[in-house]
Amino acid sequence: MQALDEADNPYQASAVLAQSAAGDRLPANGLDHKSFLVIETGPQIAPYAISAVCTHLGCAVNWDQSEQAFVCPCHGSRYDALGQVTGGPASRNLALVTAVVKDDQIGLLEREPAENPRS
């Protein structure tokens, strides 16, 4: 599925990279749930995205740029920049999905990325 911005417009990789810096997390629609694109050093779009679905009760987490953390507004679960749990009540990490760039388009696939950035 094509990655869409919050207004449901398709993301263009060149525009995203021109306006982003390493460490940014950009909300993306396109799957059955919101995800976050990850901008890596370069800048470049990481081959994975992080699901916004909190593993506690399924609320949508938000990215807090100043804290470099994902925070669940419902019950306070916290996750680091890679979606790993740092504070409960959630006990499982946020899911990872695959992000691909082809012909300046960004796509999201509902499957584990080929390489796990957490290992």
N, C-alpha and C positions, 0 to 999 in steps of 0.2 A: 504494500500500500504506500502511496505517496505521503511523505511527511508534510503536514500542513501547519501553518502558524495559528495563533489563537483566533484569527478572523477566518480561518479555513481557506487561506490562500496557500498555494504550493510554495514550499521553501525552494529557493534557488541556491545551490551550494556556493556559487561565487559571491552572491549578495550576503549570505550568512557569514562567510569568512571575512569579507570586507568590513563587517560591522561587529565582529566578535574577537575575543581574546582567549588565549589558553585559560582553561578553568571555568569558562562560562558553561552554564546549563540552560538550554533553550527549550521551552515547552513545545511539544509537537503532538498534534492530533493525527489521525490516520488509521490507527488500530481501534479496537473496541474500547480502548482506554487511552488516557493521556500518557505520554512518555516524555523524557527529556533527552534531547540531543546533547552530546558531550563534545566540547571543543578542546582539542589537545594542542600542545606546542606545535607551532608551525606558522599560523594556526591551521589545523586540519580537523575534519569531522571524524570522530572516533568510529571504529567499525561496530560499535555497540551503542545502545541507548538504554536509559534506565526507566523502568516502568514507574509511574506515579501512584500505583495502587498500593496503599499501606497494607502490610501483611497482617495487621492486627484485625481490623474489621472492614477493610476495603475502601476507606476514605481516600481522597486524592491528596497526596502530599504536595507541599510547596517547596521551592528552592529558595533558601535564604543566602543570598550572595555574600553578605557581610560575615556570616558565620560559616560559610562554605559547608552547609548542611541542608538536608531535606528534613522538613518538619511536618508532622501530621497535625492539622488544625483540630481534629476531633478529640483525640485522647493523648496527644503530646509525644507520640513515638518520634524518635530522632534517628537519622541515618547520616553517615558521612558522605563525602563527595562521590563515592563509588556505590552508594546505596546499601552499605553495610550497617546493621543496627548498632547504634551507640547508646540508645536509651529506650526503655520499654514504655508501654506494655508489649509492643511487637517483639517477637523472638526470632523472626526470620528476616533475612535481607530482602530488599526490593528485587524484583525479577529483572533480568537483563533481556533485551531483545536485540536483534541484528539491525544495524544501520548500514545502508549501502549508498554509494554515490555513483551515478552513471549519467552521462550527458547533462551535467549540471543539475540534475534532479536528485533529491534525497529520498530514499525509500526506507520503510520500516518493515521488518519481517518478524512475525510472532514465533521466533525460535531463538534458542541460545546462540550467542555469537561463537564463531569458530575458535576464538581465543578469549579466555576469561581474564579480564583485567584485574580480578581480585586475587589471582594465584601468584 
